[in-house]
Amino acid sequence: MVLHEKGTDFEAREVDLQNKSEEFLEASPTGKVPVILVDGDSLYESNVVNQYLDEVFEEPRLLPEDPKTRAYARIWMAQADDNFYPQVFISTMGRERGFSEERISAAKEGLRGTLSRLEERLAGREYLADVFSLADIAHAGNFVRLRELDEAGDLSLADYPNVAAWMERVEGRRSFKAAG
Ligand SMILES: N[C@@H](CCC(=O)N[C@@H](CS)C(=O)NCC(=O)O)C(=O)O
């Protein structure tokens, strides 16, 4: 999404995470995606990569100018990494990946708490840090799986109207559609 927002040319390579190639493992020290190669050096951790890209490609800026608002963007980026992503992942993929039923239930319970905090944050705001930013992008990668949980009846997005409206706003962006 960041690269599409910036409108820069890039080559995306899909990775089979069940069957990681030597080439991928050489590029990704953690064996995880995303990873980008810059002059042969690997940069990884999505929030770090996204901030790097935001600094290198200047327009449009994807972190707010005001230092306090920017700090809030980073708070929500950290929350996506620490809570939202693992909770959505374990809730949807946990069984397939061998997580215990207790762990899966705890993830679903935790996710409801995370959604409540997002709901509160988004009251009267279009985006997590007021303007569209890396904080929204940090969550967007999990929207497809979150919708799967809604469709399966594991949670109801109708209970979180601010979150649902925010998701639609983010999903409506060209960069979201282009990122597929
Ligand atoms: N905190 C990391 C998480 C990266 C991560 O867990 N990526 C998953 C896919 S979304 C992955 O590559 N999993 C493969 C594996 O763990 O073997 C980030 O934001 O980049």
The ligand as an ORCA input file, in Angstrom:
! r2SCAN-3c Opt
* xyz 0 1
  N       6.124     -8.057     12.935
  C       6.386     -8.586     11.615
  C       5.497     -9.792     11.396
  C       5.836    -10.492     10.101
  C       5.084    -11.798      9.965
  O       4.772    -12.479     10.947
  N       4.812    -12.185      8.701
  C       4.121    -13.420      8.426
  C       3.128    -13.255      7.299
  S       1.989    -11.976      7.549
  C       5.137    -14.449      7.951
  O       5.997    -14.138      7.147
  N       5.033    -15.671      8.433
  C       5.857    -16.742      7.962
  C       6.483    -17.515      9.071
  O       6.376    -17.092     10.245
  O       7.091    -18.549      8.777
  C       6.111     -7.504     10.567
  O       5.239     -6.645     10.791
  O       6.761     -7.501      9.520
*
